[in-house]
């Protein structure tokens, strides 16, 4: 299974932060939803760090593995 590293930037104003949370929309959740189009199964994204609610990022590093490339 191929693994990928991505570096992303985002405006966190309208989000509950990086990490998945039940009480709102997270950056990790949005990314996992988008990556679901590449794989039939759920894709788990692992961030090298995390941001709190309303905090922006300019170089957040994350990785994920998918079944097919």
PyMOL Python script that loads the backbone (N, CA, C, O; Angstrom):
from pymol import cmd

cmd.read_pdbstr("""\
ATOM      1  N   UNK A   1       0.841  -1.178   0.000  1.00  0.00           N
ATOM      2  CA  UNK A   1       0.000   0.000   0.000  1.00  0.00           C
ATOM      3  C   UNK A   1       0.886   1.241   0.000  1.00  0.00           C
ATOM      4  O   UNK A   1       1.775   1.369   0.842  1.00  0.00           O
ATOM      5  N   UNK A   2       0.651   2.142  -0.926  1.00  0.00           N
ATOM      6  CA  UNK A   2       1.468   3.351  -0.972  1.00  0.00           C
ATOM      7  C   UNK A   2       1.109   4.336   0.145  1.00  0.00           C
ATOM      8  O   UNK A   2      -0.058   4.524   0.488  1.00  0.00           O
ATOM      9  N   UNK A   3       2.150   4.949   0.693  1.00  0.00           N
ATOM     10  CA  UNK A   3       1.969   5.998   1.701  1.00  0.00           C
ATOM     11  C   UNK A   3       2.363   7.330   1.086  1.00  0.00           C
ATOM     12  O   UNK A   3       3.260   7.394   0.245  1.00  0.00           O
ATOM     13  N   UNK A   4       1.698   8.381   1.505  1.00  0.00           N
ATOM     14  CA  UNK A   4       1.932   9.709   0.963  1.00  0.00           C
ATOM     15  C   UNK A   4       2.130  10.715   2.080  1.00  0.00           C
ATOM     16  O   UNK A   4       1.518  10.615   3.144  1.00  0.00           O
ATOM     17  N   UNK A   5       2.994  11.683   1.824  1.00  0.00           N
ATOM     18  CA  UNK A   5       3.191  12.830   2.719  1.00  0.00           C
ATOM     19  C   UNK A   5       2.660  14.053   1.985  1.00  0.00           C
ATOM     20  O   UNK A   5       2.933  14.246   0.801  1.00  0.00           O
ATOM     21  N   UNK A   6       1.905  14.867   2.691  1.00  0.00           N
ATOM     22  CA  UNK A   6       1.424  16.110   2.107  1.00  0.00           C
ATOM     23  C   UNK A   6       1.753  17.261   3.056  1.00  0.00           C
ATOM     24  O   UNK A   6       1.845  17.087   4.271  1.00  0.00           O
ATOM     25  N   UNK A   7       1.925  18.422   2.472  1.00  0.00           N
ATOM     26  CA  UNK A   7       2.114  19.648   3.242  1.00  0.00           C
ATOM     27  C   UNK A   7       1.014  20.597   2.821  1.00  0.00           C
ATOM     28  O   UNK A   7       0.854  20.877   1.632  1.00  0.00           O
ATOM     29  N   UNK A   8       0.257  21.095   3.779  1.00  0.00           N
ATOM     30  CA  UNK A   8      -0.871  21.946   3.427  1.00  0.00           C
ATOM     31  C   UNK A   8      -0.935  23.200   4.270  1.00  0.00           C
ATOM     32  O   UNK A   8      -0.366  23.288   5.358  1.00  0.00           O
ATOM     33  N   UNK A   9      -1.646  24.158   3.729  1.00  0.00           N
ATOM     34  CA  UNK A   9      -1.914  25.411   4.434  1.00  0.00           C
ATOM     35  C   UNK A   9      -3.420  25.585   4.473  1.00  0.00           C
ATOM     36  O   UNK A   9      -4.123  25.198   3.539  1.00  0.00           O
ATOM     37  N   UNK A  10      -3.913  26.168   5.553  1.00  0.00           N
ATOM     38  CA  UNK A  10      -5.353  26.399   5.646  1.00  0.00           C
ATOM     39  C   UNK A  10      -5.665  27.559   6.572  1.00  0.00           C
ATOM     40  O   UNK A  10      -4.890  27.909   7.462  1.00  0.00           O
ATOM     41  N   UNK A  11      -6.820  28.135   6.331  1.00  0.00           N
ATOM     42  CA  UNK A  11      -7.388  29.176   7.187  1.00  0.00           C
ATOM     43  C   UNK A  11      -8.333  28.460   8.139  1.00  0.00           C
ATOM     44  O   UNK A  11      -9.376  27.965   7.713  1.00  0.00           O
ATOM     45  N   UNK A  12      -7.994  28.396   9.393  1.00  0.00           N
ATOM     46  CA  UNK A  12      -8.764  27.630  10.362  1.00  0.00           C
ATOM     47  C   UNK A  12      -9.912  28.377  11.015  1.00  0.00           C
ATOM     48  O   UNK A  12     -10.501  27.880  11.975  1.00  0.00           O
ATOM     49  N   UNK A  13     -10.244  29.556  10.518  1.00  0.00           N
ATOM     50  CA  UNK A  13     -11.258  30.401  11.149  1.00  0.00           C
ATOM     51  C   UNK A  13     -12.555  29.669  11.458  1.00  0.00           C
ATOM     52  O   UNK A  13     -13.081  29.793  12.564  1.00  0.00           O
ATOM     53  N   UNK A  14     -13.076  28.917  10.514  1.00  0.00           N
ATOM     54  CA  UNK A  14     -14.399  28.298  10.669  1.00  0.00           C
ATOM     55  C   UNK A  14     -14.353  26.836  11.109  1.00  0.00           C
ATOM     56  O   UNK A  14     -15.345  26.122  10.964  1.00  0.00           O
ATOM     57  N   UNK A  15     -13.219  26.380  11.642  1.00  0.00           N
ATOM     58  CA  UNK A  15     -13.063  24.966  11.964  1.00  0.00           C
ATOM     59  C   UNK A  15     -12.736  24.759  13.443  1.00  0.00           C
ATOM     60  O   UNK A  15     -12.267  25.675  14.119  1.00  0.00           O
ATOM     61  N   UNK A  16     -12.988  23.552  13.932  1.00  0.00           N
ATOM     62  CA  UNK A  16     -12.729  23.223  15.343  1.00  0.00           C
ATOM     63  C   UNK A  16     -11.267  22.858  15.590  1.00  0.00           C
ATOM     64  O   UNK A  16     -10.900  22.468  16.698  1.00  0.00           O
ATOM     65  N   UNK A  17     -10.443  22.984  14.568  1.00  0.00           N
ATOM     66  CA  UNK A  17      -9.030  22.658  14.660  1.00  0.00           C
ATOM     67  C   UNK A  17      -8.674  21.534  13.702  1.00  0.00           C
ATOM     68  O   UNK A  17      -9.478  21.145  12.855  1.00  0.00           O
ATOM     69  N   UNK A  18      -7.461  21.019  13.846  1.00  0.00           N
ATOM     70  CA  UNK A  18      -7.001  19.940  12.972  1.00  0.00           C
ATOM     71  C   UNK A  18      -7.706  18.628  13.272  1.00  0.00           C
ATOM     72  O   UNK A  18      -8.204  17.977  12.353  1.00  0.00           O
ATOM     73  N   UNK A  19      -7.759  18.232  14.516  1.00  0.00           N
ATOM     74  CA  UNK A  19      -8.159  16.884  14.926  1.00  0.00           C
ATOM     75  C   UNK A  19      -9.665  16.653  14.819  1.00  0.00           C
ATOM     76  O   UNK A  19     -10.466  17.551  15.079  1.00  0.00           O
ATOM     77  N   UNK A  20     -10.037  15.424  14.428  1.00  0.00           N
ATOM     78  CA  UNK A  20     -11.447  15.036  14.382  1.00  0.00           C
ATOM     79  C   UNK A  20     -12.119  15.287  15.726  1.00  0.00           C
ATOM     80  O   UNK A  20     -11.580  14.946  16.780  1.00  0.00           O
ATOM     81  N   UNK A  21     -13.302  15.888  15.672  1.00  0.00           N
ATOM     82  CA  UNK A  21     -14.079  16.137  16.878  1.00  0.00           C
ATOM     83  C   UNK A  21     -15.554  15.969  16.548  1.00  0.00           C
ATOM     84  O   UNK A  21     -15.982  16.241  15.427  1.00  0.00           O
ATOM     85  N   UNK A  22     -16.318  15.527  17.516  1.00  0.00           N
ATOM     86  CA  UNK A  22     -17.748  15.294  17.311  1.00  0.00           C
ATOM     87  C   UNK A  22     -18.544  16.592  17.253  1.00  0.00           C
ATOM     88  O   UNK A  22     -19.666  16.609  16.745  1.00  0.00           O
ATOM     89  N   UNK A  23     -17.978  17.673  17.766  1.00  0.00           N
ATOM     90  CA  UNK A  23     -18.748  18.907  17.889  1.00  0.00           C
ATOM     91  C   UNK A  23     -18.572  19.893  16.742  1.00  0.00           C
ATOM     92  O   UNK A  23     -18.988  21.045  16.869  1.00  0.00           O
ATOM     93  N   UNK A  24     -17.976  19.487  15.635  1.00  0.00           N
ATOM     94  CA  UNK A  24     -17.826  20.421  14.527  1.00  0.00           C
ATOM     95  C   UNK A  24     -16.960  19.873  13.412  1.00  0.00           C
ATOM     96  O   UNK A  24     -16.539  18.717  13.434  1.00  0.00           O
ATOM     97  N   UNK A  25     -16.706  20.735  12.434  1.00  0.00           N
ATOM     98  CA  UNK A  25     -15.941  20.365  11.243  1.00  0.00           C
ATOM     99  C   UNK A  25     -14.454  20.606  11.503  1.00  0.00           C
ATOM    100  O   UNK A  25     -14.048  21.695  11.907  1.00  0.00           O
ATOM    101  N   UNK A  26     -13.650  19.565  11.262  1.00  0.00           N
ATOM    102  CA  UNK A  26     -12.199  19.667  11.452  1.00  0.00           C
ATOM    103  C   UNK A  26     -11.483  19.578  10.107  1.00  0.00           C
ATOM    104  O   UNK A  26     -12.037  19.077   9.128  1.00  0.00           O
ATOM    105  N   UNK A  27     -10.259  20.065  10.073  1.00  0.00           N
ATOM    106  CA  UNK A  27      -9.445  19.975   8.864  1.00  0.00           C
ATOM    107  C   UNK A  27      -9.154  18.509   8.540  1.00  0.00           C
ATOM    108  O   UNK A  27      -9.251  18.106   7.381  1.00  0.00           O
ATOM    109  N   UNK A  28      -8.805  17.719   9.532  1.00  0.00           N
ATOM    110  CA  UNK A  28      -8.542  16.291   9.325  1.00  0.00           C
ATOM    111  C   UNK A  28      -9.769  15.603   8.732  1.00  0.00           C
ATOM    112  O   UNK A  28      -9.640  14.800   7.808  1.00  0.00           O
ATOM    113  N   UNK A  29     -10.938  15.903   9.246  1.00  0.00           N
ATOM    114  CA  UNK A  29     -12.166  15.300   8.743  1.00  0.00           C
ATOM    115  C   UNK A  29     -12.445  15.663   7.298  1.00  0.00           C
ATOM    116  O   UNK A  29     -12.844  14.810   6.505  1.00  0.00           O
ATOM    117  N   UNK A  30     -12.234  16.932   6.949  1.00  0.00           N
ATOM    118  CA  UNK A  30     -12.435  17.355   5.562  1.00  0.00           C
ATOM    119  C   UNK A  30     -11.473  16.644   4.625  1.00  0.00           C
ATOM    120  O   UNK A  30     -11.861  16.207   3.542  1.00  0.00           O
ATOM    121  N   UNK A  31     -10.223  16.531   5.042  1.00  0.00           N
ATOM    122  CA  UNK A  31      -9.220  15.865   4.220  1.00  0.00           C
ATOM    123  C   UNK A  31      -9.543  14.384   4.050  1.00  0.00           C
ATOM    124  O   UNK A  31      -9.427  13.848   2.948  1.00  0.00           O
ATOM    125  N   UNK A  32      -9.940  13.726   5.116  1.00  0.00           N
ATOM    126  CA  UNK A  32     -10.299  12.306   5.027  1.00  0.00           C
ATOM    127  C   UNK A  32     -11.517  12.102   4.130  1.00  0.00           C
ATOM    128  O   UNK A  32     -11.570  11.128   3.379  1.00  0.00           O
ATOM    129  N   UNK A  33     -12.486  12.996   4.196  1.00  0.00           N
ATOM    130  CA  UNK A  33     -13.652  12.910   3.311  1.00  0.00           C
ATOM    131  C   UNK A  33     -13.232  13.046   1.851  1.00  0.00           C
ATOM    132  O   UNK A  33     -13.720  12.308   0.995  1.00  0.00           O
ATOM    133  N   UNK A  34     -12.332  13.980   1.560  1.00  0.00           N
ATOM    134  CA  UNK A  34     -11.865  14.185   0.186  1.00  0.00           C
ATOM    135  C   UNK A  34     -11.062  12.987  -0.314  1.00  0.00           C
ATOM    136  O   UNK A  34     -11.183  12.612  -1.480  1.00  0.00           O
ATOM    137  N   UNK A  35     -10.250  12.386   0.540  1.00  0.00           N
ATOM    138  CA  UNK A  35      -9.421  11.246   0.136  1.00  0.00           C
ATOM    139  C   UNK A  35     -10.229   9.972  -0.061  1.00  0.00           C
ATOM    140  O   UNK A  35      -9.764   9.041  -0.718  1.00  0.00           O
ATOM    141  N   UNK A  36     -11.417   9.919   0.490  1.00  0.00           N
ATOM    142  CA  UNK A  36     -12.283   8.753   0.320  1.00  0.00           C
ATOM    143  C   UNK A  36     -12.575   8.492  -1.159  1.00  0.00           C
ATOM    144  O   UNK A  36     -12.887   7.363  -1.539  1.00  0.00           O
ATOM    145  N   UNK A  37     -12.478   9.521  -1.988  1.00  0.00           N
ATOM    146  CA  UNK A  37     -12.698   9.358  -3.430  1.00  0.00           C
ATOM    147  C   UNK A  37     -11.590   8.526  -4.082  1.00  0.00           C
ATOM    148  O   UNK A  37     -11.789   7.990  -5.173  1.00  0.00           O
ATOM    149  N   UNK A  38     -10.430   8.410  -3.434  1.00  0.00           N
ATOM    150  CA  UNK A  38      -9.309   7.640  -3.983  1.00  0.00           C
ATOM    151  C   UNK A  38      -9.307   6.182  -3.564  1.00  0.00           C
ATOM    152  O   UNK A  38      -8.582   5.372  -4.143  1.00  0.00           O
ATOM    153  N   UNK A  39     -10.095   5.844  -2.583  1.00  0.00           N
ATOM    154  CA  UNK A  39     -10.047   4.508  -1.997  1.00  0.00           C
ATOM    155  C   UNK A  39     -11.453   4.122  -1.540  1.00  0.00           C
ATOM    156  O   UNK A  39     -12.209   4.976  -1.076  1.00  0.00           O
ATOM    157  N   UNK A  40     -11.799   2.867  -1.664  1.00  0.00           N
ATOM    158  CA  UNK A  40     -13.130   2.419  -1.252  1.00  0.00           C
ATOM    159  C   UNK A  40     -13.297   2.396   0.264  1.00  0.00           C
ATOM    160  O   UNK A  40     -14.420   2.461   0.764  1.00  0.00           O
ATOM    161  N   UNK A  41     -12.200   2.305   0.992  1.00  0.00           N
ATOM    162  CA  UNK A  41     -12.277   2.229   2.446  1.00  0.00           C
ATOM    163  C   UNK A  41     -11.965   3.597   3.051  1.00  0.00           C
ATOM    164  O   UNK A  41     -11.530   4.514   2.355  1.00  0.00           O
ATOM    165  N   UNK A  42     -12.192   3.714   4.338  1.00  0.00           N
ATOM    166  CA  UNK A  42     -11.865   4.960   5.024  1.00  0.00           C
ATOM    167  C   UNK A  42     -10.355   5.165   5.030  1.00  0.00           C
ATOM    168  O   UNK A  42      -9.596   4.222   5.257  1.00  0.00           O
ATOM    169  N   UNK A  43      -9.930   6.378   4.785  1.00  0.00           N
ATOM    170  CA  UNK A  43      -8.516   6.738   4.807  1.00  0.00           C
ATOM    171  C   UNK A  43      -8.270   7.541   6.079  1.00  0.00           C
ATOM    172  O   UNK A  43      -8.947   8.540   6.323  1.00  0.00           O
ATOM    173  N   UNK A  44      -7.311   7.114   6.886  1.00  0.00           N
ATOM    174  CA  UNK A  44      -6.969   7.819   8.128  1.00  0.00           C
ATOM    175  C   UNK A  44      -5.751   8.700   7.868  1.00  0.00           C
ATOM    176  O   UNK A  44      -4.702   8.216   7.442  1.00  0.00           O
ATOM    177  N   UNK A  45      -5.899   9.974   8.124  1.00  0.00           N
ATOM    178  CA  UNK A  45      -4.810  10.935   7.962  1.00  0.00           C
ATOM    179  C   UNK A  45      -4.170  11.171   9.329  1.00  0.00           C
ATOM    180  O   UNK A  45      -4.866  11.358  10.327  1.00  0.00           O
ATOM    181  N   UNK A  46      -2.844  11.161   9.363  1.00  0.00           N
ATOM    182  CA  UNK A  46      -2.107  11.424  10.592  1.00  0.00           C
ATOM    183  C   UNK A  46      -1.343  12.732  10.437  1.00  0.00           C
ATOM    184  O   UNK A  46      -0.516  12.871   9.535  1.00  0.00           O
ATOM    185  N   UNK A  47      -1.618  13.679  11.308  1.00  0.00           N
ATOM    186  CA  UNK A  47      -0.935  14.965  11.258  1.00  0.00           C
ATOM    187  C   UNK A  47       0.318  14.957  12.115  1.00  0.00           C
ATOM    188  O   UNK A  47       0.358  14.309  13.161  1.00  0.00           O
ATOM    189  N   UNK A  48       1.348  15.681  11.670  1.00  0.00           N
ATOM    190  CA  UNK A  48       2.585  15.788  12.440  1.00  0.00           C
ATOM    191  C   UNK A  48       2.412  16.728  13.630  1.00  0.00           C
ATOM    192  O   UNK A  48       3.205  16.708  14.571  1.00  0.00           O
ATOM    193  N   UNK A  49       1.386  17.533  13.575  1.00  0.00           N
ATOM    194  CA  UNK A  49       1.057  18.453  14.661  1.00  0.00           C
ATOM    195  C   UNK A  49      -0.432  18.723  14.580  1.00  0.00           C
ATOM    196  O   UNK A  49      -1.139  18.097  13.790  1.00  0.00           O
ATOM    197  N   UNK A  50      -0.910  19.645  15.390  1.00  0.00           N
ATOM    198  CA  UNK A  50      -2.325  19.968  15.311  1.00  0.00           C
ATOM    199  C   UNK A  50      -2.536  21.428  15.670  1.00  0.00           C
ATOM    200  O   UNK A  50      -1.712  22.048  16.341  1.00  0.00           O
ATOM    201  N   UNK A  51      -3.647  21.956  15.212  1.00  0.00           N
ATOM    202  CA  UNK A  51      -4.015  23.325  15.544  1.00  0.00           C
ATOM    203  C   UNK A  51      -5.323  23.308  16.319  1.00  0.00           C
ATOM    204  O   UNK A  51      -6.129  22.387  16.186  1.00  0.00           O
ATOM    205  N   UNK A  52      -5.518  24.328  17.119  1.00  0.00           N
ATOM    206  CA  UNK A  52      -6.756  24.481  17.879  1.00  0.00           C
ATOM    207  C   UNK A  52      -7.799  25.199  17.034  1.00  0.00           C
ATOM    208  O   UNK A  52      -7.512  25.629  15.917  1.00  0.00           O
ATOM    209  N   UNK A  53      -8.988  25.325  17.559  1.00  0.00           N
ATOM    210  CA  UNK A  53     -10.085  25.997  16.862  1.00  0.00           C
ATOM    211  C   UNK A  53      -9.671  27.410  16.467  1.00  0.00           C
ATOM    212  O   UNK A  53      -9.112  28.162  17.266  1.00  0.00           O
ATOM    213  N   UNK A  54      -9.965  27.753  15.203  1.00  0.00           N
ATOM    214  CA  UNK A  54      -9.708  29.094  14.712  1.00  0.00           C
ATOM    215  C   UNK A  54      -8.270  29.405  14.346  1.00  0.00           C
ATOM    216  O   UNK A  54      -7.975  30.524  13.927  1.00  0.00           O
ATOM    217  N   UNK A  55      -7.364  28.442  14.495  1.00  0.00           N
ATOM    218  CA  UNK A  55      -5.939  28.676  14.224  1.00  0.00           C
ATOM    219  C   UNK A  55      -5.611  28.256  12.796  1.00  0.00           C
ATOM    220  O   UNK A  55      -6.082  27.221  12.325  1.00  0.00           O
ATOM    221  N   UNK A  56      -4.804  29.060  12.109  1.00  0.00           N
ATOM    222  CA  UNK A  56      -4.410  28.797  10.727  1.00  0.00           C
ATOM    223  C   UNK A  56      -3.106  27.993  10.690  1.00  0.00           C
ATOM    224  O   UNK A  56      -2.391  27.892  11.688  1.00  0.00           O
ATOM    225  N   UNK A  57      -2.818  27.428   9.524  1.00  0.00           N
ATOM    226  CA  UNK A  57      -1.561  26.692   9.340  1.00  0.00           C
ATOM    227  C   UNK A  57      -0.949  27.058   7.996  1.00  0.00           C
ATOM    228  O   UNK A  57      -1.653  27.301   7.015  1.00  0.00           O
ATOM    229  N   UNK A  58       0.369  27.091   7.977  1.00  0.00           N
ATOM    230  CA  UNK A  58       1.115  27.375   6.755  1.00  0.00           C
ATOM    231  C   UNK A  58       2.284  26.390   6.694  1.00  0.00           C
ATOM    232  O   UNK A  58       3.439  26.774   6.874  1.00  0.00           O
ATOM    233  N   UNK A  59       1.974  25.128   6.439  1.00  0.00           N
ATOM    234  CA  UNK A  59       3.005  24.103   6.390  1.00  0.00           C
ATOM    235  C   UNK A  59       2.697  22.913   7.284  1.00  0.00           C
ATOM    236  O   UNK A  59       3.612  22.266   7.793  1.00  0.00           O
ATOM    237  N   UNK A  60       1.421  22.618   7.479  1.00  0.00           N
ATOM    238  CA  UNK A  60       1.009  21.441   8.253  1.00  0.00           C
ATOM    239  C   UNK A  60       1.388  20.192   7.464  1.00  0.00           C
ATOM    240  O   UNK A  60       1.003  20.056   6.302  1.00  0.00           O
ATOM    241  N   UNK A  61       2.125  19.294   8.071  1.00  0.00           N
ATOM    242  CA  UNK A  61       2.552  18.057   7.415  1.00  0.00           C
ATOM    243  C   UNK A  61       1.665  16.921   7.902  1.00  0.00           C
ATOM    244  O   UNK A  61       1.388  16.799   9.095  1.00  0.00           O
ATOM    245  N   UNK A  62       1.223  16.090   6.962  1.00  0.00           N
ATOM    246  CA  UNK A  62       0.375  14.945   7.296  1.00  0.00           C
ATOM    247  C   UNK A  62       0.727  13.790   6.370  1.00  0.00           C
ATOM    248  O   UNK A  62       1.356  13.982   5.329  1.00  0.00           O
ATOM    249  N   UNK A  63       0.314  12.596   6.760  1.00  0.00           N
ATOM    250  CA  UNK A  63       0.540  11.423   5.918  1.00  0.00           C
ATOM    251  C   UNK A  63      -0.700  10.544   5.923  1.00  0.00           C
ATOM    252  O   UNK A  63      -1.535  10.606   6.825  1.00  0.00           O
ATOM    253  N   UNK A  64      -0.791   9.722   4.881  1.00  0.00           N
ATOM    254  CA  UNK A  64      -1.894   8.772   4.775  1.00  0.00           C
ATOM    255  C   UNK A  64      -1.480   7.629   3.868  1.00  0.00           C
ATOM    256  O   UNK A  64      -0.566   7.769   3.055  1.00  0.00           O
ATOM    257  N   UNK A  65      -2.143   6.514   4.009  1.00  0.00           N
ATOM    258  CA  UNK A  65      -1.910   5.328   3.196  1.00  0.00           C
ATOM    259  C   UNK A  65      -3.213   4.961   2.515  1.00  0.00           C
ATOM    260  O   UNK A  65      -4.278   4.989   3.132  1.00  0.00           O
ATOM    261  N   UNK A  66      -3.124   4.618   1.237  1.00  0.00           N
ATOM    262  CA  UNK A  66      -4.318   4.177   0.520  1.00  0.00           C
ATOM    263  C   UNK A  66      -4.076   2.789  -0.063  1.00  0.00           C
ATOM    264  O   UNK A  66      -2.937   2.369  -0.269  1.00  0.00           O
ATOM    265  N   UNK A  67      -5.164   2.100  -0.320  1.00  0.00           N
ATOM    266  CA  UNK A  67      -5.106   0.743  -0.850  1.00  0.00           C
ATOM    267  C   UNK A  67      -4.555   0.732  -2.273  1.00  0.00           C
ATOM    268  O   UNK A  67      -3.792  -0.161  -2.643  1.00  0.00           O
ATOM    269  N   UNK A  68      -4.941   1.719  -3.063  1.00  0.00           N
ATOM    270  CA  UNK A  68      -4.507   1.767  -4.461  1.00  0.00           C
ATOM    271  C   UNK A  68      -4.029   3.165  -4.801  1.00  0.00           C
ATOM    272  O   UNK A  68      -4.455   4.141  -4.183  1.00  0.00           O
ATOM    273  N   UNK A  69      -3.146   3.264  -5.783  1.00  0.00           N
ATOM    274  CA  UNK A  69      -2.608   4.573  -6.189  1.00  0.00           C
ATOM    275  C   UNK A  69      -3.232   5.035  -7.482  1.00  0.00           C
ATOM    276  O   UNK A  69      -2.902   6.113  -7.976  1.00  0.00           O
TER     277      UNK A  69
END
""", "prot")
cmd.dss("prot")
cmd.show_as("cartoon", "prot")
cmd.util.cbc("prot")
cmd.orient("prot")
